[in-house]
Amino acid sequence: MYAISLGDDGAQLRPLEPWHAGEFLAHLDRGREFINRYVPFGSAATDEAGAREVLQRYADWRAADTASLHGLWLEGKLVGGVLFLNFDAARGTCEVGCWLEPAATGRGLVTRAMRVLVDWAVEERGIHRVEWVAASGNRPSLNVARRLGMTRDGVRREAHLHHGVRHDLEVWSVLAPEWRAAAAAHSDH
């Protein structure tokens, strides 16, 4: 119904909703091993009903204003997404995250999409602190946090058990005044 263009390569940011279950499952199947290296995102979605259940859970959270999923489409194909977690407008805080299938990496899709999400959170919803949490080994994810101008707040040592391995989690954040200053600096060029 609507989409936000992310540049001249045809990349689009769109709502990712329960009716996308078949497309979401096909996307997860293409990237499951890659996507699930550091997080279990979508790992329970092994059939269309499971995919619909994941998407419905996020749709319910979106209705409650606590989380939401946003798909990334490239040349008309769902290739990943970005999301809000722990969205708390009253406290002015939220967490953001992402996932991609391997074929879509290296194009700056997540960074471009995340700029849209963070800008909306800060400017439209009054979010003061946007947090990014990723495993220390997940270099591509941490690189997005850097490109977004986030600051590394610290490391939660061995805080995340995944696939039998205890991963350190890095916490990064950007505050609304920092985000606005960076946006103003970009618009001056």
Backbone as JSON Lines, residues from 0, in Angstrom:
{"i":0,"aa":"M","n":[0.82,-1.19,0.0],"ca":[0.0,0.0,0.0],"c":[0.86,1.25,0.0]}
{"i":1,"aa":"Y","n":[1.95,1.26,0.79],"ca":[2.87,2.39,0.75],"c":[4.28,1.87,1.02]}
{"i":2,"aa":"A","n":[5.26,2.63,0.53],"ca":[6.65,2.24,0.68],"c":[7.49,3.51,0.73]}
{"i":3,"aa":"I","n":[8.62,3.43,1.39],"ca":[9.57,4.54,1.44],"c":[10.78,4.12,0.62]}
{"i":4,"aa":"S","n":[11.1,4.9,-0.4],"ca":[12.27,4.62,-1.22],"c":[13.53,4.85,-0.4]}
{"i":5,"aa":"L","n":[14.5,3.94,-0.54],"ca":[15.76,4.07,0.19],"c":[16.91,4.43,-0.75]}
{"i":6,"aa":"G","n":[16.58,4.85,-1.96],"ca":[17.63,5.25,-2.9],"c":[17.28,4.83,-4.31]}
{"i":7,"aa":"D","n":[18.22,5.05,-5.21],"ca":[17.94,4.8,-6.62],"c":[18.23,3.36,-7.05]}
{"i":8,"aa":"D","n":[18.5,2.46,-6.08],"ca":[18.72,1.06,-6.42],"c":[17.44,0.24,-6.3]}
{"i":9,"aa":"G","n":[16.3,0.91,-6.09],"ca":[15.02,0.2,-5.99],"c":[14.72,-0.35,-4.61]}
{"i":10,"aa":"A","n":[15.6,-0.09,-3.63],"ca":[15.36,-0.59,-2.27],"c":[14.21,0.19,-1.65]}
{"i":11,"aa":"Q","n":[13.35,-0.54,-0.93],"ca":[12.2,0.08,-0.27],"c":[12.05,-0.45,1.15]}
{"i":12,"aa":"L","n":[11.56,0.45,2.0],"ca":[11.19,0.12,3.37],"c":[9.67,0.1,3.4]}
{"i":13,"aa":"R","n":[9.08,-1.01,3.83],"ca":[7.62,-1.15,3.86],"c":[7.2,-1.83,5.17]}
{"i":14,"aa":"P","n":[5.93,-1.66,5.52],"ca":[5.42,-2.42,6.67],"c":[5.56,-3.93,6.39]}
{"i":15,"aa":"L","n":[5.88,-4.7,7.4],"ca":[5.96,-6.16,7.29],"c":[4.86,-6.71,8.18]}
{"i":16,"aa":"E","n":[3.83,-7.28,7.54],"ca":[2.59,-7.62,8.25],"c":[2.25,-9.1,8.1]}
{"i":17,"aa":"P","n":[1.29,-9.58,8.91],"ca":[0.95,-11.01,8.89],"c":[0.61,-11.56,7.5]}
{"i":18,"aa":"W","n":[0.02,-10.76,6.64],"ca":[-0.33,-11.27,5.3],"c":[0.9,-11.53,4.43]}
{"i":19,"aa":"H","n":[2.09,-11.1,4.88],"ca":[3.34,-11.38,4.16],"c":[3.94,-12.73,4.57]}
{"i":20,"aa":"A","n":[3.21,-13.56,5.3],"ca":[3.78,-14.77,5.9],"c":[4.51,-15.65,4.9]}
{"i":21,"aa":"G","n":[3.93,-15.89,3.74],"ca":[4.58,-16.75,2.74],"c":[5.89,-16.16,2.26]}
{"i":22,"aa":"E","n":[5.89,-14.88,1.96],"ca":[7.09,-14.19,1.5],"c":[8.15,-14.14,2.61]}
{"i":23,"aa":"F","n":[7.69,-13.9,3.84],"ca":[8.59,-13.86,5.0],"c":[9.25,-15.22,5.2]}
{"i":24,"aa":"L","n":[8.47,-16.3,5.1],"ca":[9.02,-17.65,5.25],"c":[10.05,-17.94,4.16]}
{"i":25,"aa":"A","n":[9.74,-17.6,2.91],"ca":[10.69,-17.84,1.82],"c":[11.99,-17.08,2.07]}
{"i":26,"aa":"H","n":[11.88,-15.84,2.52],"ca":[13.05,-15.03,2.85],"c":[13.86,-15.66,3.99]}
{"i":27,"aa":"L","n":[13.18,-16.07,5.06],"ca":[13.88,-16.71,6.19],"c":[14.58,-17.98,5.73]}
{"i":28,"aa":"D","n":[13.9,-18.76,4.88],"ca":[14.51,-20.01,4.4],"c":[15.78,-19.74,3.59]}
{"i":29,"aa":"R","n":[15.79,-18.65,2.83],"ca":[16.99,-18.3,2.05],"c":[18.13,-17.88,2.96]}
{"i":30,"aa":"G","n":[17.82,-17.27,4.11],"ca":[18.87,-16.71,4.95],"c":[18.96,-17.25,6.35]}
{"i":31,"aa":"R","n":[18.21,-18.29,6.65],"ca":[18.06,-18.76,8.04],"c":[19.39,-18.95,8.78]}
{"i":32,"aa":"E","n":[20.32,-19.68,8.19],"ca":[21.58,-19.97,8.87],"c":[22.35,-18.67,9.14]}
{"i":33,"aa":"F","n":[22.39,-17.79,8.16],"ca":[23.09,-16.5,8.29],"c":[22.4,-15.61,9.32]}
{"i":34,"aa":"I","n":[21.09,-15.5,9.23],"ca":[20.32,-14.64,10.13],"c":[20.46,-15.11,11.58]}
{"i":35,"aa":"N","n":[20.48,-16.41,11.77],"ca":[20.47,-16.98,13.12],"c":[21.86,-17.23,13.72]}
{"i":36,"aa":"R","n":[22.9,-16.64,13.13],"ca":[24.24,-16.84,13.69],"c":[24.34,-16.25,15.1]}
{"i":37,"aa":"Y","n":[23.72,-15.09,15.33],"ca":[23.86,-14.41,16.62],"c":[22.55,-14.24,17.37]}
{"i":38,"aa":"V","n":[21.43,-14.34,16.67],"ca":[20.12,-14.16,17.3],"c":[19.16,-15.21,16.75]}
{"i":39,"aa":"P","n":[18.16,-15.57,17.54],"ca":[17.21,-16.59,17.09],"c":[16.05,-16.01,16.28]}
{"i":40,"aa":"F","n":[16.2,-14.79,15.73],"ca":[15.09,-14.13,15.03],"c":[14.5,-15.04,13.96]}
{"i":41,"aa":"G","n":[13.2,-15.28,14.06],"ca":[12.48,-16.05,13.06],"c":[12.78,-17.54,13.07]}
{"i":42,"aa":"S","n":[13.58,-18.02,14.02],"ca":[13.98,-19.43,14.0],"c":[12.8,-20.38,14.22]}
{"i":43,"aa":"A","n":[11.75,-19.91,14.88],"ca":[10.57,-20.75,15.1],"c":[9.65,-20.77,13.89]}
{"i":44,"aa":"A","n":[9.9,-19.88,12.93],"ca":[9.05,-19.8,11.74],"c":[9.57,-20.76,10.68]}
{"i":45,"aa":"T","n":[9.16,-22.03,10.8],"ca":[9.64,-23.05,9.86],"c":[8.56,-23.47,8.87]}
{"i":46,"aa":"D","n":[7.38,-22.91,9.02],"ca":[6.31,-23.12,8.04],"c":[5.5,-21.83,7.98]}
{"i":47,"aa":"E","n":[4.52,-21.78,7.08],"ca":[3.79,-20.53,6.9],"c":[3.01,-20.12,8.14]}
{"i":48,"aa":"A","n":[2.47,-21.09,8.87],"ca":[1.74,-20.77,10.11],"c":[2.68,-20.16,11.14]}
{"i":49,"aa":"G","n":[3.88,-20.7,11.26],"ca":[4.86,-20.17,12.19],"c":[5.31,-18.77,11.8]}
{"i":50,"aa":"A","n":[5.46,-18.55,10.49],"ca":[5.85,-17.22,9.99],"c":[4.74,-16.21,10.28]}
{"i":51,"aa":"R","n":[3.51,-16.62,10.07],"ca":[2.38,-15.73,10.36],"c":[2.31,-15.41,11.85]}
{"i":52,"aa":"E","n":[2.62,-16.4,12.69],"ca":[2.6,-16.2,14.14],"c":[3.64,-15.15,14.57]}
{"i":53,"aa":"V","n":[4.86,-15.21,14.0],"ca":[5.89,-14.21,14.31],"c":[5.41,-12.83,13.88]}
{"i":54,"aa":"L","n":[4.9,-12.74,12.66],"ca":[4.44,-11.44,12.15],"c":[3.25,-10.92,12.94]}
{"i":55,"aa":"Q","n":[2.36,-11.81,13.38],"ca":[1.2,-11.39,14.17],"c":[1.63,-10.88,15.54]}
{"i":56,"aa":"R","n":[2.63,-11.55,16.13],"ca":[3.13,-11.11,17.43],"c":[3.64,-9.67,17.33]}
{"i":57,"aa":"Y","n":[4.41,-9.38,16.28],"ca":[4.9,-8.01,16.09],"c":[3.78,-7.04,15.75]}
{"i":58,"aa":"A","n":[2.78,-7.5,15.01],"ca":[1.64,-6.63,14.71],"c":[0.9,-6.27,16.0]}
{"i":59,"aa":"D","n":[0.77,-7.23,16.91],"ca":[0.13,-6.97,18.2],"c":[0.97,-5.99,19.02]}
{"i":60,"aa":"W","n":[2.29,-6.17,19.0],"ca":[3.17,-5.25,19.72],"c":[3.11,-3.86,19.1]}
{"i":61,"aa":"R","n":[2.99,-3.8,17.78],"ca":[2.88,-2.5,17.13],"c":[1.61,-1.79,17.59]}
{"i":62,"aa":"A","n":[0.51,-2.55,17.66],"ca":[-0.76,-1.98,18.12],"c":[-0.63,-1.48,19.57]}
{"i":63,"aa":"A","n":[0.19,-2.16,20.36],"ca":[0.42,-1.76,21.75],"c":[1.51,-0.68,21.86]}
{"i":64,"aa":"D","n":[2.11,-0.32,20.72],"ca":[3.14,0.72,20.65],"c":[4.4,0.33,21.43]}
{"i":65,"aa":"T","n":[4.77,-0.96,21.36],"ca":[5.96,-1.42,22.08],"c":[7.04,-2.01,21.17]}
{"i":66,"aa":"A","n":[6.7,-2.34,19.92],"ca":[7.66,-2.92,18.97],"c":[7.03,-2.88,17.58]}
{"i":67,"aa":"S","n":[7.86,-3.03,16.54],"ca":[7.32,-3.13,15.19],"c":[8.38,-3.63,14.22]}
{"i":68,"aa":"L","n":[7.91,-4.3,13.17],"ca":[8.78,-4.81,12.1],"c":[8.57,-3.97,10.85]}
{"i":69,"aa":"H","n":[9.65,-3.79,10.1],"ca":[9.61,-3.04,8.85],"c":[10.48,-3.8,7.86]}
{"i":70,"aa":"G","n":[9.89,-4.25,6.74],"ca":[10.61,-5.05,5.78],"c":[11.44,-4.24,4.82]}
{"i":71,"aa":"L","n":[12.51,-4.86,4.35],"ca":[13.35,-4.28,3.3],"c":[13.16,-5.09,2.03]}
{"i":72,"aa":"W","n":[12.7,-4.4,1.0],"ca":[12.5,-5.05,-0.28],"c":[13.52,-4.5,-1.27]}
{"i":73,"aa":"L","n":[14.1,-5.4,-2.05],"ca":[15.05,-5.03,-3.09],"c":[14.56,-5.66,-4.38]}
{"i":74,"aa":"E","n":[14.33,-4.82,-5.39],"ca":[13.81,-5.3,-6.67],"c":[12.56,-6.15,-6.46]}
{"i":75,"aa":"G","n":[11.69,-5.69,-5.57],"ca":[10.42,-6.37,-5.33],"c":[10.48,-7.61,-4.47]}
{"i":76,"aa":"K","n":[11.64,-7.93,-3.9],"ca":[11.8,-9.16,-3.11],"c":[12.17,-8.8,-1.68]}
{"i":77,"aa":"L","n":[11.47,-9.4,-0.71],"ca":[11.79,-9.2,0.71],"c":[13.15,-9.82,1.0]}
{"i":78,"aa":"V","n":[14.09,-8.99,1.49],"ca":[15.46,-9.47,1.73],"c":[15.93,-9.26,3.17]}
{"i":79,"aa":"G","n":[15.1,-8.62,4.01],"ca":[15.48,-8.38,5.39],"c":[14.57,-7.37,6.03]}
{"i":80,"aa":"G","n":[15.04,-6.79,7.12],"ca":[14.2,-5.81,7.77],"c":[14.9,-5.13,8.93]}
{"i":81,"aa":"V","n":[14.2,-4.15,9.46],"ca":[14.64,-3.42,10.64],"c":[13.47,-3.41,11.61]}
{"i":82,"aa":"L","n":[13.76,-3.24,12.9],"ca":[12.69,-3.32,13.87],"c":[12.94,-2.42,15.07]}
{"i":83,"aa":"F","n":[11.84,-2.11,15.72],"ca":[11.86,-1.46,17.03],"c":[11.54,-2.52,18.06]}
{"i":84,"aa":"L","n":[12.25,-2.49,19.18],"ca":[11.96,-3.34,20.34],"c":[11.91,-2.43,21.56]}
{"i":85,"aa":"N","n":[11.23,-2.87,22.59],"ca":[11.2,-2.14,23.86],"c":[10.93,-0.65,23.64]}
{"i":86,"aa":"F","n":[10.0,-0.38,22.72],"ca":[9.66,1.01,22.39],"c":[8.82,1.58,23.53]}
{"i":87,"aa":"D","n":[9.3,2.63,24.15],"ca":[8.62,3.22,25.3],"c":[8.61,4.74,25.13]}
{"i":88,"aa":"A","n":[7.57,5.24,24.48],"ca":[7.47,6.67,24.18],"c":[7.41,7.5,25.46]}
{"i":89,"aa":"A","n":[6.76,6.98,26.49],"ca":[6.64,7.73,27.74],"c":[8.0,7.96,28.38]}
{"i":90,"aa":"R","n":[8.87,6.97,28.32],"ca":[10.22,7.09,28.89],"c":[11.22,7.67,27.88]}
{"i":91,"aa":"G","n":[10.81,7.72,26.61],"ca":[11.69,8.25,25.57],"c":[12.82,7.33,25.19]}
{"i":92,"aa":"T","n":[12.59,6.01,25.26],"ca":[13.64,5.05,24.93],"c":[13.11,3.97,23.98]}
{"i":93,"aa":"C","n":[14.02,3.43,23.19],"ca":[13.7,2.27,22.37],"c":[14.99,1.58,21.96]}
{"i":94,"aa":"E","n":[14.84,0.37,21.48],"ca":[15.94,-0.39,20.92],"c":[15.62,-0.62,19.46]}
{"i":95,"aa":"V","n":[16.66,-0.67,18.63],"ca":[16.47,-0.98,17.22],"c":[17.32,-2.19,16.87]}
{"i":96,"aa":"G","n":[16.94,-2.89,15.82],"ca":[17.68,-4.05,15.37],"c":[17.43,-4.3,13.91]}
{"i":97,"aa":"C","n":[18.08,-5.33,13.38],"ca":[17.98,-5.61,11.95],"c":[18.24,-7.07,11.66]}
{"i":98,"aa":"W","n":[17.93,-7.47,10.44],"ca":[18.32,-8.78,9.92],"c":[18.33,-8.7,8.4]}
{"i":99,"aa":"L","n":[19.18,-9.5,7.77],"ca":[19.28,-9.55,6.31],"c":[19.62,-10.96,5.87]}
{"i":100,"aa":"E","n":[19.17,-11.31,4.68],"ca":[19.65,-12.54,4.08],"c":[20.99,-12.22,3.4]}
{"i":101,"aa":"P","n":[21.86,-13.22,3.23],"ca":[23.22,-12.97,2.74],"c":[23.29,-12.19,1.42]}
{"i":102,"aa":"A","n":[22.4,-12.47,0.49],"ca":[22.46,-11.84,-0.84],"c":[22.25,-10.33,-0.78]}
{"i":103,"aa":"A","n":[21.69,-9.83,0.32],"ca":[21.37,-8.4,0.42],"c":[22.4,-7.61,1.21]}
{"i":104,"aa":"T","n":[23.45,-8.27,1.68],"ca":[24.44,-7.58,2.52],"c":[25.37,-6.72,1.66]}
{"i":105,"aa":"G","n":[26.03,-5.76,2.31],"ca":[27.03,-4.95,1.64],"c":[26.51,-3.84,0.76]}
{"i":106,"aa":"R","n":[25.22,-3.54,0.85],"ca":[24.62,-2.49,0.01],"c":[24.18,-1.27,0.81]}
{"i":107,"aa":"G","n":[24.39,-1.31,2.12],"ca":[23.98,-0.19,2.96],"c":[22.48,-0.14,3.22]}
{"i":108,"aa":"L","n":[21.77,-1.23,2.95],"ca":[20.3,-1.25,3.12],"c":[19.9,-0.97,4.56]}
{"i":109,"aa":"V","n":[20.54,-1.66,5.5],"ca":[20.16,-1.51,6.91],"c":[20.46,-0.09,7.38]}
{"i":110,"aa":"T","n":[21.6,0.44,7.02],"ca":[21.96,1.8,7.45],"c":[20.95,2.8,6.9]}
{"i":111,"aa":"R","n":[20.6,2.68,5.62],"ca":[19.63,3.61,5.02],"c":[18.27,3.5,5.68]}
{"i":112,"aa":"A","n":[17.83,2.26,5.9],"ca":[16.52,2.05,6.53],"c":[16.51,2.53,7.97]}
{"i":113,"aa":"M","n":[17.62,2.26,8.68],"ca":[17.69,2.63,10.09],"c":[17.66,4.15,10.26]}
{"i":114,"aa":"R","n":[18.23,4.88,9.3],"ca":[18.16,6.35,9.37],"c":[16.71,6.81,9.35]}
{"i":115,"aa":"V","n":[15.89,6.16,8.54],"ca":[14.46,6.5,8.49],"c":[13.81,6.2,9.83]}
{"i":116,"aa":"L","n":[14.08,5.01,10.39],"ca":[13.47,4.62,11.67],"c":[13.9,5.54,12.82]}
{"i":117,"aa":"V","n":[15.19,5.78,12.94],"ca":[15.68,6.59,14.05],"c":[15.15,8.01,13.92]}
{"i":118,"aa":"D","n":[15.16,8.54,12.71],"ca":[14.66,9.89,12.5],"c":[13.19,9.99,12.92]}
{"i":119,"aa":"W","n":[12.4,9.0,12.54],"ca":[10.98,8.97,12.91],"c":[10.82,8.89,14.43]}
{"i":120,"aa":"A","n":[11.6,8.01,15.06],"ca":[11.5,7.83,16.52],"c":[11.83,9.14,17.24]}
{"i":121,"aa":"V","n":[12.89,9.8,16.8],"ca":[13.34,11.03,17.46],"c":[12.39,12.19,17.15]}
{"i":122,"aa":"E","n":[12.12,12.4,15.86],"ca":[11.38,13.6,15.46],"c":[9.86,13.48,15.61]}
{"i":123,"aa":"E","n":[9.32,12.31,15.34],"ca":[7.85,12.15,15.41],"c":[7.37,11.67,16.78]}
{"i":124,"aa":"R","n":[8.17,10.84,17.44],"ca":[7.71,10.2,18.67],"c":[8.39,10.73,19.92]}
{"i":125,"aa":"G","n":[9.37,11.6,19.76],"ca":[10.02,12.18,20.92],"c":[10.93,11.24,21.68]}
{"i":126,"aa":"I","n":[11.46,10.22,20.99],"ca":[12.39,9.3,21.64],"c":[13.71,10.03,21.91]}
{"i":127,"aa":"H","n":[14.23,9.9,23.11],"ca":[15.47,10.56,23.5],"c":[16.69,9.66,23.31]}
{"i":128,"aa":"R","n":[16.54,8.37,23.62],"ca":[17.66,7.42,23.55],"c":[17.28,6.23,22.68]}
{"i":129,"aa":"V","n":[18.06,6.02,21.63],"ca":[17.87,4.86,20.75],"c":[19.06,3.94,20.98]}
{"i":130,"aa":"E","n":[18.75,2.68,21.32],"ca":[19.8,1.73,21.69],"c":[19.93,0.63,20.63]}
{"i":131,"aa":"W","n":[21.16,0.19,20.45],"ca":[21.49,-0.91,19.53],"c":[22.27,-1.92,20.35]}
{"i":132,"aa":"V","n":[21.83,-3.18,20.37],"ca":[22.51,-4.23,21.12],"c":[22.85,-5.35,20.16]}
{"i":133,"aa":"A","n":[24.14,-5.72,20.1],"ca":[24.56,-6.79,19.2],"c":[25.72,-7.57,19.8]}
{"i":134,"aa":"A","n":[25.82,-8.82,19.4],"ca":[26.93,-9.66,19.84],"c":[28.25,-9.07,19.35]}
{"i":135,"aa":"S","n":[29.27,-9.13,20.17],"ca":[30.58,-8.58,19.81],"c":[31.13,-9.17,18.52]}
{"i":136,"aa":"G","n":[30.79,-10.41,18.24],"ca":[31.26,-11.04,17.0],"c":[30.5,-10.62,15.76]}
{"i":137,"aa":"N","n":[29.41,-9.94,15.94],"ca":[28.57,-9.55,14.8],"c":[29.05,-8.2,14.24]}
{"i":138,"aa":"R","n":[30.21,-8.24,13.58],"ca":[30.84,-7.02,13.08],"c":[29.94,-6.21,12.14]}
{"i":139,"aa":"P","n":[29.25,-6.82,11.19],"ca":[28.41,-6.01,10.3],"c":[27.35,-5.2,11.07]}
{"i":140,"aa":"S","n":[26.76,-5.8,12.09],"ca":[25.76,-5.11,12.89],"c":[26.38,-3.94,13.65]}
{"i":141,"aa":"L","n":[27.53,-4.19,14.27],"ca":[28.21,-3.13,15.01],"c":[28.67,-2.0,14.09]}
{"i":142,"aa":"N","n":[29.02,-2.35,12.85],"ca":[29.41,-1.32,11.89],"c":[28.25,-0.4,11.54]}
{"i":143,"aa":"V","n":[27.02,-0.94,11.51],"ca":[25.86,-0.09,11.27],"c":[25.71,0.91,12.42]}
{"i":144,"aa":"A","n":[25.85,0.43,13.64],"ca":[25.75,1.33,14.8],"c":[26.77,2.47,14.67]}
{"i":145,"aa":"R","n":[27.98,2.13,14.25],"ca":[29.02,3.15,14.04],"c":[28.59,4.15,12.95]}
{"i":146,"aa":"R","n":[28.13,3.62,11.82],"ca":[27.73,4.49,10.7],"c":[26.58,5.41,11.08]}
{"i":147,"aa":"L","n":[25.76,4.97,12.03],"ca":[24.63,5.79,12.49],"c":[25.08,6.85,13.5]}
{"i":148,"aa":"G","n":[26.36,6.84,13.85],"ca":[26.87,7.83,14.8],"c":[26.61,7.47,16.24]}
{"i":149,"aa":"M","n":[26.35,6.2,16.5],"ca":[26.11,5.77,17.87],"c":[27.42,5.67,18.65]}
{"i":150,"aa":"T","n":[27.3,5.71,19.96],"ca":[28.42,5.59,20.88],"c":[28.33,4.24,21.58]}
{"i":151,"aa":"R","n":[29.48,3.58,21.72],"ca":[29.52,2.3,22.44],"c":[29.48,2.59,23.93]}
{"i":152,"aa":"D","n":[28.37,2.21,24.56],"ca":[28.18,2.45,25.99],"c":[28.93,1.44,26.83]}
{"i":153,"aa":"G","n":[29.02,0.22,26.34],"ca":[29.7,-0.8,27.12],"c":[29.41,-2.2,26.61]}
{"i":154,"aa":"V","n":[29.92,-3.18,27.33],"ca":[29.77,-4.58,26.95],"c":[29.14,-5.34,28.12]}
{"i":155,"aa":"R","n":[28.11,-6.09,27.81],"ca":[27.52,-7.01,28.79],"c":[28.17,-8.36,28.54]}
{"i":156,"aa":"R","n":[29.16,-8.69,29.35],"ca":[29.97,-9.88,29.12],"c":[29.16,-11.17,29.22]}
{"i":157,"aa":"E","n":[29.3,-12.02,28.18],"ca":[28.68,-13.34,28.11],"c":[27.2,-13.3,28.52]}
{"i":158,"aa":"A","n":[26.5,-12.27,28.08],"ca":[25.11,-12.07,28.5],"c":[24.1,-12.83,27.65]}
{"i":159,"aa":"H","n":[24.52,-13.33,26.49],"ca":[23.57,-13.94,25.56],"c":[24.01,-15.35,25.19]}
{"i":160,"aa":"L","n":[23.23,-16.34,25.62],"ca":[23.51,-17.74,25.28],"c":[22.77,-18.07,23.99]}
{"i":161,"aa":"H","n":[23.51,-18.43,22.95],"ca":[22.91,-18.75,21.65],"c":[23.72,-19.86,21.0]}
{"i":162,"aa":"H","n":[23.05,-20.93,20.6],"ca":[23.7,-22.11,19.99],"c":[24.81,-22.65,20.89]}
{"i":163,"aa":"G","n":[24.58,-22.63,22.21],"ca":[25.54,-23.18,23.15],"c":[26.76,-22.31,23.41]}
{"i":164,"aa":"V","n":[26.77,-21.11,22.86],"ca":[27.9,-20.19,23.05],"c":[27.41,-18.97,23.82]}
{"i":165,"aa":"R","n":[28.21,-18.54,24.78],"ca":[27.88,-17.31,25.52],"c":[28.55,-16.13,24.82]}
{"i":166,"aa":"H","n":[27.72,-15.26,24.25],"ca":[28.22,-14.11,23.5],"c":[28.23,-12.86,24.39]}
{"i":167,"aa":"D","n":[29.3,-12.06,24.24],"ca":[29.3,-10.72,24.82],"c":[28.33,-9.88,24.0]}
{"i":168,"aa":"L","n":[27.57,-9.02,24.65],"ca":[26.68,-8.11,23.95],"c":[27.19,-6.68,24.1]}
{"i":169,"aa":"E","n":[27.36,-6.01,22.97],"ca":[27.76,-4.61,22.99],"c":[26.5,-3.75,22.96]}
{"i":170,"aa":"V","n":[26.5,-2.73,23.79],"ca":[25.38,-1.78,23.85],"c":[25.88,-0.46,23.26]}
{"i":171,"aa":"W","n":[25.19,0.01,22.24],"ca":[25.48,1.27,21.56],"c":[24.24,2.14,21.66]}
{"i":172,"aa":"S","n":[24.41,3.45,21.6],"ca":[23.24,4.32,21.63],"c":[23.52,5.65,20.96]}
{"i":173,"aa":"V","n":[22.44,6.31,20.6],"ca":[22.5,7.69,20.13],"c":[21.38,8.43,20.86]}
{"i":174,"aa":"L","n":[21.7,9.64,21.3],"ca":[20.72,10.48,21.99],"c":[20.15,11.49,21.01]}
{"i":175,"aa":"A","n":[18.92,11.91,21.24],"ca":[18.24,12.82,20.32],"c":[19.07,14.05,19.95]}
{"i":176,"aa":"P","n":[19.7,14.75,20.92],"ca":[20.5,15.92,20.53],"c":[21.66,15.57,19.6]}
{"i":177,"aa":"E","n":[22.28,14.39,19.82],"ca":[23.38,13.94,18.96],"c":[22.87,13.64,17.55]}
{"i":178,"aa":"W","n":[21.7,12.98,17.48],"ca":[21.1,12.63,16.2],"c":[20.77,13.9,15.41]}
{"i":179,"aa":"R","n":[20.17,14.86,16.09],"ca":[19.8,16.13,15.42],"c":[21.04,16.89,14.95]}
{"i":180,"aa":"A","n":[22.08,16.9,15.77],"ca":[23.32,17.6,15.4],"c":[23.95,16.95,14.16]}
{"i":181,"aa":"A","n":[23.96,15.64,14.12],"ca":[24.52,14.92,12.97],"c":[23.67,15.19,11.72]}
{"i":182,"aa":"A","n":[22.35,15.2,11.88],"ca":[21.46,15.47,10.74],"c":[21.67,16.88,10.21]}
{"i":183,"aa":"A","n":[21.85,17.83,11.12],"ca":[22.09,19.22,10.72],"c":[23.43,19.34,9.99]}
{"i":184,"aa":"A","n":[24.44,18.63,10.47],"ca":[25.76,18.66,9.82],"c":[25.68,18.08,8.41]}
{"i":185,"aa":"H","n":[24.88,17.03,8.22],"ca":[24.7,16.42,6.89],"c":[24.01,17.38,5.95]}
{"i":186,"aa":"S","n":[23.0,18.1,6.45],"ca":[22.23,18.99,5.57],"c":[23.04,20.24,5.19]}
{"i":187,"aa":"D","n":[24.12,20.52,5.93],"ca":[24.97,21.67,5.6],"c":[25.9,21.37,4.42]}
{"i":188,"aa":"H","n":[26.07,20.11,4.09],"ca":[27.0,19.75,3.0],"c":[26.34,19.78,1.66]}
